[in-house]
Amino acid sequence: MSLPTPLTHIRQHWQRLTTQHGRAGAVLLLVLAALLVGSVVYTLEAEAPWGKTVQKRLAKGRELDVPEYRIIGLWWASIASAASAALLLATYRSWLPKKKDKLPQQSRGAPAWFWAAILAITLLGAWERAPRLHHSLWNDEEYSLRVYSHGEWVQKDGVTLFKPVTWEKTLFDNGHGNNHVFTAAATRISLSIWRTFTGAPAGAFDEAALRMPSFLSSLVTIIFVGWLGCQMGGPAVGLAAAALLAISPWHIRYSAESKGYSTMLAFMAVNLAAALLAPERVVCAGGSSLR
């Protein structure tokens, strides 16, 4: 049974893309197309920054709060996403590698003993940092926990009740620039996992669960710094770099703090690794590899 003409056209186009750019490249273009459609639909259907909610609050002479910033941020983010996706789709022939191109492999393969040593160094780093997981909270940690990730106990009609933080506040409230959004969300998820496995009530929290995202980020940083050192100077350099970071007093100091510093360093290491690998994966429009 033959497929309808539109479906046949889509299948042929898909086969052409997979033939030219491989399945991964075709899937990437499909994701970009979905992002474009979703962004356009959201832009058209969602309330705009000049809509009634924002204007009503401005008309009262009041400062904008989380709901208004959510409307403004998501609407402009959808505009930026749609424009970026449209540009990438329009120019994909100039940046998406073709399947027939043979990409150079210049990264150094690390020997097995290197990874065994990195594992030992990472375990040493975990041992150095673990005691700080159970420390009491200090000012910034307590504020972030109460305002962005967990909630607080309040008095209402003479009764003490726990008022949890909404996800809207976790993701969009950053009035003083002190909400490290990724860490706040990761902390909230970590606390939810802890309560699920321990059966703790909604108002309870645990210092170790609170700090776990930052703790794990610090260990990821040690591994990536070791790999970066190996790529740039060999296994000995990588092990030395990882070991120095594992015992660094300042890195230990911030590795278990429930703020965004540890995750920021982890993302920096990941970005450096991506930048190191990028020239090996980029192919110019003419087919020549970019060195």
C-alpha atoms as a printed R data frame, in Angstrom:
    type eleno elety resid chain resno      x      y      z
1   ATOM     1    CA   MET     A     1  0.000  0.000  0.000
2   ATOM     2    CA   SER     A     2  1.526  3.295 -1.060
3   ATOM     3    CA   LEU     A     3  1.858  6.112  1.427
4   ATOM     4    CA   PRO     A     4  0.006  9.373  0.893
5   ATOM     5    CA   THR     A     5  1.998 11.959 -1.021
6   ATOM     6    CA   PRO     A     6  2.889 14.150  2.015
7   ATOM     7    CA   LEU     A     7  4.141 11.145  3.999
8   ATOM     8    CA   THR     A     8  6.114  9.910  1.002
9   ATOM     9    CA   HIS     A     9  7.713 13.324  0.651
10  ATOM    10    CA   ILE     A    10  8.623 13.400  4.346
11  ATOM    11    CA   ARG     A    11 10.119  9.910  4.202
12  ATOM    12    CA   GLN     A    12 12.176 10.768  1.113
13  ATOM    13    CA   HIS     A    13 13.419 13.960  2.727
14  ATOM    14    CA   TRP     A    14 14.346 12.055  5.877
15  ATOM    15    CA   GLN     A    15 16.235  9.431  3.884
16  ATOM    16    CA   ARG     A    16 18.131 12.160  2.031
17  ATOM    17    CA   LEU     A    17 19.137 13.812  5.294
18  ATOM    18    CA   THR     A    18 20.284 10.559  6.892
19  ATOM    19    CA   THR     A    19 22.250  9.669  3.768
20  ATOM    20    CA   GLN     A    20 24.010 13.023  3.664
21  ATOM    21    CA   HIS     A    21 24.462 13.760  7.371
22  ATOM    22    CA   GLY     A    22 23.845 10.496  9.174
23  ATOM    23    CA   ARG     A    23 21.039  9.665 11.573
24  ATOM    24    CA   ALA     A    24 22.488 11.855 14.328
25  ATOM    25    CA   GLY     A    25 22.585 14.885 12.031
26  ATOM    26    CA   ALA     A    26 19.041 14.281 10.840
27  ATOM    27    CA   VAL     A    27 17.787 13.942 14.409
28  ATOM    28    CA   LEU     A    28 19.528 17.198 15.316
29  ATOM    29    CA   LEU     A    29 17.717 18.984 12.490
30  ATOM    30    CA   LEU     A    30 14.436 17.417 13.627
31  ATOM    31    CA   VAL     A    31 15.019 18.709 17.150
32  ATOM    32    CA   LEU     A    32 15.740 22.195 15.785
33  ATOM    33    CA   ALA     A    33 12.545 22.072 13.742
34  ATOM    34    CA   ALA     A    34 10.540 21.039 16.812
35  ATOM    35    CA   LEU     A    35 12.160 23.856 18.792
36  ATOM    36    CA   LEU     A    36 11.230 26.339 16.073
37  ATOM    37    CA   VAL     A    37  7.610 25.203 15.941
38  ATOM    38    CA   GLY     A    38  7.254 25.089 19.713
39  ATOM    39    CA   SER     A    39  8.800 28.532 20.141
40  ATOM    40    CA   VAL     A    40  6.575 30.085 17.492
41  ATOM    41    CA   VAL     A    41  3.444 28.525 18.991
42  ATOM    42    CA   TYR     A    42  4.378 29.687 22.480
43  ATOM    43    CA   THR     A    43  5.115 33.210 21.234
44  ATOM    44    CA   LEU     A    44  1.720 33.420 19.567
45  ATOM    45    CA   GLU     A    45 -0.309 31.795 22.348
46  ATOM    46    CA   ALA     A    46  1.386 32.987 25.535
47  ATOM    47    CA   GLU     A    47  0.813 36.340 27.163
48  ATOM    48    CA   ALA     A    48  3.241 38.989 25.917
49  ATOM    49    CA   PRO     A    49  5.282 41.317 28.161
50  ATOM    50    CA   TRP     A    50  2.878 44.115 27.321
51  ATOM    51    CA   GLY     A    51 -0.136 42.001 28.261
52  ATOM    52    CA   LYS     A    52 -2.640 42.679 31.014
53  ATOM    53    CA   THR     A    53 -0.759 40.953 33.850
54  ATOM    54    CA   VAL     A    54  2.400 43.026 33.545
55  ATOM    55    CA   GLN     A    55  0.615 46.239 32.657
56  ATOM    56    CA   LYS     A    56 -1.835 45.855 35.541
57  ATOM    57    CA   ARG     A    57  1.011 45.674 38.042
58  ATOM    58    CA   LEU     A    58  2.842 48.595 36.436
59  ATOM    59    CA   ALA     A    59 -0.345 50.658 36.457
60  ATOM    60    CA   LYS     A    60 -0.523 50.211 40.217
61  ATOM    61    CA   GLY     A    61  3.013 51.537 40.527
62  ATOM    62    CA   ARG     A    62  4.288 48.297 42.013
63  ATOM    63    CA   GLU     A    63  7.574 46.550 41.240
64  ATOM    64    CA   LEU     A    64  7.428 43.474 39.042
65  ATOM    65    CA   ASP     A    65  7.482 40.138 40.864
66  ATOM    66    CA   VAL     A    66  8.036 36.483 39.925
67  ATOM    67    CA   PRO     A    67  4.869 35.998 37.790
68  ATOM    68    CA   GLU     A    68  5.632 39.073 35.678
69  ATOM    69    CA   TYR     A    69  9.296 38.175 35.234
70  ATOM    70    CA   ARG     A    70  8.240 34.660 34.204
71  ATOM    71    CA   ILE     A    71  5.958 36.070 31.505
72  ATOM    72    CA   ILE     A    72  8.604 38.480 30.223
73  ATOM    73    CA   GLY     A    73 11.482 35.998 30.381
74  ATOM    74    CA   LEU     A    74  9.711 33.076 28.720
75  ATOM    75    CA   TRP     A    75  8.225 35.226 25.951
76  ATOM    76    CA   TRP     A    76 11.541 36.793 24.954
77  ATOM    77    CA   ALA     A    77 13.321 33.455 25.374
78  ATOM    78    CA   SER     A    78 10.871 31.903 22.896
79  ATOM    79    CA   ILE     A    79 11.641 34.708 20.431
80  ATOM    80    CA   ALA     A    80 15.378 34.085 20.788
81  ATOM    81    CA   SER     A    81 14.903 30.307 20.469
82  ATOM    82    CA   ALA     A    82 12.782 30.662 17.336
83  ATOM    83    CA   ALA     A    83 15.279 33.024 15.694
84  ATOM    84    CA   SER     A    84 18.254 30.797 16.572
85  ATOM    85    CA   ALA     A    85 16.541 27.619 15.367
86  ATOM    86    CA   ALA     A    86 15.441 29.282 12.124
87  ATOM    87    CA   LEU     A    87 18.966 30.537 11.440
88  ATOM    88    CA   LEU     A    88 20.526 27.134 12.119
89  ATOM    89    CA   LEU     A    89 17.976 25.348  9.929
90  ATOM    90    CA   ALA     A    90 18.477 27.827  7.096
91  ATOM    91    CA   THR     A    91 22.256 27.425  7.170
92  ATOM    92    CA   TYR     A    92 22.634 23.758  8.145
93  ATOM    93    CA   ARG     A    93 24.468 22.903  4.913
94  ATOM    94    CA   SER     A    94 27.326 25.169  5.945
95  ATOM    95    CA   TRP     A    95 27.865 23.812  9.472
96  ATOM    96    CA   LEU     A    96 26.436 20.281  9.691
97  ATOM    97    CA   PRO     A    97 29.121 17.682  8.801
98  ATOM    98    CA   LYS     A    98 28.359 15.311  5.978
99  ATOM    99    CA   LYS     A    99 28.326 11.603  6.572
100 ATOM   100    CA   LYS     A   100 31.028 10.918  4.005
101 ATOM   101    CA   ASP     A   101 33.479 13.289  5.642
102 ATOM   102    CA   LYS     A   102 36.109 11.548  7.726
103 ATOM   103    CA   LEU     A   103 36.613 13.593 10.845
104 ATOM   104    CA   PRO     A   104 40.090 13.618 12.366
105 ATOM   105    CA   GLN     A   105 40.603 12.041 15.735
106 ATOM   106    CA   GLN     A   106 43.342 14.000 17.460
107 ATOM   107    CA   SER     A   107 42.462 13.564 21.125
108 ATOM   108    CA   ARG     A   108 44.835 11.405 23.079
109 ATOM   109    CA   GLY     A   109 43.525  8.141 24.383
110 ATOM   110    CA   ALA     A   110 44.264  7.836 28.101
111 ATOM   111    CA   PRO     A   111 45.643  4.469 29.280
112 ATOM   112    CA   ALA     A   112 43.648  2.312 31.667
113 ATOM   113    CA   TRP     A   113 46.020  2.989 34.576
114 ATOM   114    CA   PHE     A   114 45.361  6.714 34.170
115 ATOM   115    CA   TRP     A   115 41.648  6.263 34.774
116 ATOM   116    CA   ALA     A   116 42.330  3.993 37.740
117 ATOM   117    CA   ALA     A   117 44.539  6.716 39.218
118 ATOM   118    CA   ILE     A   118 41.901  9.391 38.472
119 ATOM   119    CA   LEU     A   119 39.341  7.256 40.301
120 ATOM   120    CA   ALA     A   120 41.648  7.041 43.316
121 ATOM   121    CA   ILE     A   121 42.245 10.804 43.269
122 ATOM   122    CA   THR     A   122 38.505 11.461 42.985
123 ATOM   123    CA   LEU     A   123 37.818  9.186 45.957
124 ATOM   124    CA   LEU     A   124 40.483 11.094 47.888
125 ATOM   125    CA   GLY     A   125 38.729 14.334 46.936
126 ATOM   126    CA   ALA     A   126 35.396 12.907 48.099
127 ATOM   127    CA   TRP     A   127 36.953 11.850 51.416
128 ATOM   128    CA   GLU     A   128 38.342 15.356 51.926
129 ATOM   129    CA   ARG     A   129 34.987 17.013 51.175
130 ATOM   130    CA   ALA     A   130 32.505 14.603 52.766
131 ATOM   131    CA   PRO     A   131 32.752 15.925 56.359
132 ATOM   132    CA   ARG     A   132 31.578 19.356 55.179
133 ATOM   133    CA   LEU     A   133 28.307 17.887 53.936
134 ATOM   134    CA   HIS     A   134 26.993 17.767 57.500
135 ATOM   135    CA   HIS     A   135 28.021 21.247 58.613
136 ATOM   136    CA   SER     A   136 25.297 23.607 59.754
137 ATOM   137    CA   LEU     A   137 24.075 26.235 57.299
138 ATOM   138    CA   TRP     A   138 25.524 29.679 57.063
139 ATOM   139    CA   ASN     A   139 23.769 32.867 55.932
140 ATOM   140    CA   ASP     A   140 23.670 32.471 52.106
141 ATOM   141    CA   GLU     A   141 22.900 28.767 52.311
142 ATOM   142    CA   GLU     A   142 20.049 29.294 54.763
143 ATOM   143    CA   TYR     A   143 18.577 32.092 52.669
144 ATOM   144    CA   SER     A   144 18.766 30.092 49.432
145 ATOM   145    CA   LEU     A   145 17.233 27.050 51.104
146 ATOM   146    CA   ARG     A   146 14.359 29.037 52.593
147 ATOM   147    CA   VAL     A   147 13.605 31.318 49.638
148 ATOM   148    CA   TYR     A   148 14.475 29.314 46.514
149 ATOM   149    CA   SER     A   149 14.760 25.570 47.148
150 ATOM   150    CA   HIS     A   150 12.709 24.434 50.116
151 ATOM   151    CA   GLY     A   151 10.382 26.777 51.998
152 ATOM   152    CA   GLU     A   152  9.827 28.087 55.501
153 ATOM   153    CA   TRP     A   153  7.595 27.768 58.543
154 ATOM   154    CA   VAL     A   154  5.082 30.597 58.911
155 ATOM   155    CA   GLN     A   155  2.452 31.605 61.423
156 ATOM   156    CA   LYS     A   156 -1.113 31.682 60.096
157 ATOM   157    CA   ASP     A   157 -4.146 32.165 62.340
158 ATOM   158    CA   GLY     A   158 -2.081 31.147 65.336
159 ATOM   159    CA   VAL     A   159 -0.973 27.907 63.671
160 ATOM   160    CA   THR     A   160  2.571 27.153 62.494
161 ATOM   161    CA   LEU     A   161  2.486 25.840 58.925
162 ATOM   162    CA   PHE     A   162  5.160 24.901 56.428
163 ATOM   163    CA   LYS     A   163  4.983 26.978 53.247
164 ATOM   164    CA   PRO     A   164  6.906 25.251 50.428
165 ATOM   165    CA   VAL     A   165  8.614 27.204 47.673
166 ATOM   166    CA   THR     A   166  6.921 26.986 44.297
167 ATOM   167    CA   TRP     A   167  8.831 25.862 41.206
168 ATOM   168    CA   GLU     A   168  7.969 29.224 39.688
169 ATOM   169    CA   LYS     A   169  9.939 30.946 42.424
170 ATOM   170    CA   THR     A   170 12.824 28.476 42.144
171 ATOM   171    CA   LEU     A   171 13.236 29.040 38.419
172 ATOM   172    CA   PHE     A   172 12.292 32.689 37.999
173 ATOM   173    CA   ASP     A   173 12.881 34.587 41.229
174 ATOM   174    CA   ASN     A   174 16.279 36.271 41.108
175 ATOM   175    CA   GLY     A   175 15.491 39.751 42.345
176 ATOM   176    CA   HIS     A   176 18.864 40.367 43.987
177 ATOM   177    CA   GLY     A   177 21.008 38.282 41.651
178 ATOM   178    CA   ASN     A   178 21.565 35.706 44.388
179 ATOM   179    CA   ASN     A   179 19.540 32.789 43.038
180 ATOM   180    CA   HIS     A   180 21.914 30.371 41.317
181 ATOM   181    CA   VAL     A   181 19.058 28.830 39.381
182 ATOM   182    CA   PHE     A   182 20.630 25.532 38.300
183 ATOM   183    CA   THR     A   183 21.848 24.803 41.820
184 ATOM   184    CA   ALA     A   184 18.540 25.849 43.364
185 ATOM   185    CA   ALA     A   185 16.652 23.437 41.109
186 ATOM   186    CA   ALA     A   186 19.183 20.629 41.630
187 ATOM   187    CA   THR     A   187 19.050 21.175 45.402
188 ATOM   188    CA   ARG     A   188 15.279 20.988 45.353
189 ATOM   189    CA   ILE     A   189 15.372 17.704 43.425
190 ATOM   190    CA   SER     A   190 18.034 16.323 45.787
191 ATOM   191    CA   LEU     A   191 15.907 17.147 48.823
192 ATOM   192    CA   SER     A   192 12.864 15.535 47.185
193 ATOM   193    CA   ILE     A   193 14.845 12.344 46.538
194 ATOM   194    CA   TRP     A   194 16.052 12.326 50.154
195 ATOM   195    CA   ARG     A   195 12.490 12.709 51.485
196 ATOM   196    CA   THR     A   196 11.254  9.959 49.154
197 ATOM   197    CA   PHE     A   197 13.797  7.430 50.404
198 ATOM   198    CA   THR     A   198 13.674  8.413 54.078
199 ATOM   199    CA   GLY     A   199  9.968  9.139 54.401
200 ATOM   200    CA   ALA     A   200 10.739 12.541 55.921
201 ATOM   201    CA   PRO     A   201  7.871 15.062 55.997
202 ATOM   202    CA   ALA     A   202  7.621 17.955 53.551
203 ATOM   203    CA   GLY     A   203  9.037 20.495 55.994
204 ATOM   204    CA   ALA     A   204 12.170 18.476 56.799
205 ATOM   205    CA   PHE     A   205 15.552 18.896 55.181
206 ATOM   206    CA   ASP     A   206 19.003 17.368 55.462
207 ATOM   207    CA   GLU     A   207 22.288 19.250 55.167
208 ATOM   208    CA   ALA     A   208 23.967 16.470 53.166
209 ATOM   209    CA   ALA     A   209 21.075 16.215 50.697
210 ATOM   210    CA   LEU     A   210 21.050 19.991 50.419
211 ATOM   211    CA   ARG     A   211 24.734 20.097 49.503
212 ATOM   212    CA   MET     A   212 24.859 16.952 47.374
213 ATOM   213    CA   PRO     A   213 24.595 18.703 43.933
214 ATOM   214    CA   SER     A   214 27.567 20.941 44.759
215 ATOM   215    CA   PHE     A   215 29.496 17.982 46.195
216 ATOM   216    CA   LEU     A   216 28.980 15.861 43.072
217 ATOM   217    CA   SER     A   217 29.849 18.815 40.824
218 ATOM   218    CA   SER     A   218 33.197 19.159 42.597
219 ATOM   219    CA   LEU     A   219 34.040 15.515 41.881
220 ATOM   220    CA   VAL     A   220 33.068 15.928 38.227
221 ATOM   221    CA   THR     A   221 35.420 18.912 38.055
222 ATOM   222    CA   ILE     A   222 38.321 16.842 39.364
223 ATOM   223    CA   ILE     A   223 37.747 14.202 36.678
224 ATOM   224    CA   PHE     A   224 37.484 16.718 33.840
225 ATOM   225    CA   VAL     A   225 40.539 18.685 34.983
226 ATOM   226    CA   GLY     A   226 42.502 15.443 34.991
227 ATOM   227    CA   TRP     A   227 41.310 14.595 31.489
228 ATOM   228    CA   LEU     A   228 42.115 18.095 30.232
229 ATOM   229    CA   GLY     A   229 45.618 17.857 31.660
230 ATOM   230    CA   CYS     A   230 46.088 14.480 29.998
231 ATOM   231    CA   GLN     A   231 45.008 15.855 26.626
232 ATOM   232    CA   MET     A   232 47.229 18.910 26.845
233 ATOM   233    CA   GLY     A   233 50.351 17.496 28.480
234 ATOM   234    CA   GLY     A   234 50.029 13.762 28.933
235 ATOM   235    CA   PRO     A   235 48.882 11.418 31.728
236 ATOM   236    CA   ALA     A   236 51.389 12.733 34.283
237 ATOM   237    CA   VAL     A   237 50.180 16.303 33.822
238 ATOM   238    CA   GLY     A   238 46.559 15.200 34.071
239 ATOM   239    CA   LEU     A   239 47.130 13.279 37.295
240 ATOM   240    CA   ALA     A   240 49.050 16.172 38.824
241 ATOM   241    CA   ALA     A   241 46.305 18.646 37.901
242 ATOM   242    CA   ALA     A   242 43.564 16.419 39.306
243 ATOM   243    CA   ALA     A   243 45.526 15.765 42.511
244 ATOM   244    CA   LEU     A   244 46.207 19.463 43.098
245 ATOM   245    CA   LEU     A   245 42.533 20.280 42.650
246 ATOM   246    CA   ALA     A   246 41.476 17.405 44.909
247 ATOM   247    CA   ILE     A   247 43.513 18.783 47.831
248 ATOM   248    CA   SER     A   248 43.043 22.487 47.044
249 ATOM   249    CA   PRO     A   249 41.766 24.152 50.256
250 ATOM   250    CA   TRP     A   250 39.641 26.695 48.359
251 ATOM   251    CA   HIS     A   251 38.071 24.075 46.141
252 ATOM   252    CA   ILE     A   252 37.321 21.953 49.200
253 ATOM   253    CA   ARG     A   253 35.883 25.034 50.900
254 ATOM   254    CA   TYR     A   254 33.308 25.699 48.150
255 ATOM   255    CA   SER     A   255 32.720 22.113 47.042
256 ATOM   256    CA   ALA     A   256 30.152 21.472 49.748
257 ATOM   257    CA   GLU     A   257 28.529 24.888 49.856
258 ATOM   258    CA   SER     A   258 24.947 24.886 48.647
259 ATOM   259    CA   LYS     A   259 25.442 27.687 46.147
260 ATOM   260    CA   GLY     A   260 26.387 27.780 42.481
261 ATOM   261    CA   TYR     A   261 30.168 28.063 42.790
262 ATOM   262    CA   SER     A   262 30.965 24.368 42.526
263 ATOM   263    CA   THR     A   263 28.589 23.770 39.625
264 ATOM   264    CA   MET     A   264 29.979 26.843 37.853
265 ATOM   265    CA   LEU     A   265 33.508 25.399 38.013
266 ATOM   266    CA   ALA     A   266 32.202 22.049 36.776
267 ATOM   267    CA   PHE     A   267 30.523 23.690 33.786
268 ATOM   268    CA   MET     A   268 33.732 25.626 33.051
269 ATOM   269    CA   ALA     A   269 35.695 22.365 32.938
270 ATOM   270    CA   VAL     A   270 33.072 20.759 30.687
271 ATOM   271    CA   ASN     A   271 33.124 23.801 28.381
272 ATOM   272    CA   LEU     A   272 36.922 23.610 28.123
273 ATOM   273    CA   ALA     A   273 36.676 19.921 27.240
274 ATOM   274    CA   ALA     A   274 34.086 20.723 24.563
275 ATOM   275    CA   ALA     A   275 36.293 23.516 23.177
276 ATOM   276    CA   LEU     A   276 39.232 21.099 23.021
277 ATOM   277    CA   LEU     A   277 37.202 18.518 21.120
278 ATOM   278    CA   ALA     A   278 35.357 20.978 18.866
279 ATOM   279    CA   PRO     A   279 38.110 21.417 16.216
280 ATOM   280    CA   GLU     A   280 38.123 17.659 15.695
281 ATOM   281    CA   ARG     A   281 34.397 17.628 14.954
282 ATOM   282    CA   VAL     A   282 33.943 20.768 12.879
283 ATOM   283    CA   VAL     A   283 33.940 20.421  9.105
284 ATOM   284    CA   CYS     A   284 34.007 23.411  6.801
285 ATOM   285    CA   ALA     A   285 31.455 23.804  4.023
286 ATOM   286    CA   GLY     A   286 33.992 22.658  1.477
287 ATOM   287    CA   GLY     A   287 34.594 19.432  3.352
288 ATOM   288    CA   SER     A   288 38.048 20.235  4.729
289 ATOM   289    CA   SER     A   289 38.580 19.654  8.417
290 ATOM   290    CA   LEU     A   290 39.092 22.707 10.590
291 ATOM   291    CA   ARG     A   291 42.348 22.401 12.485
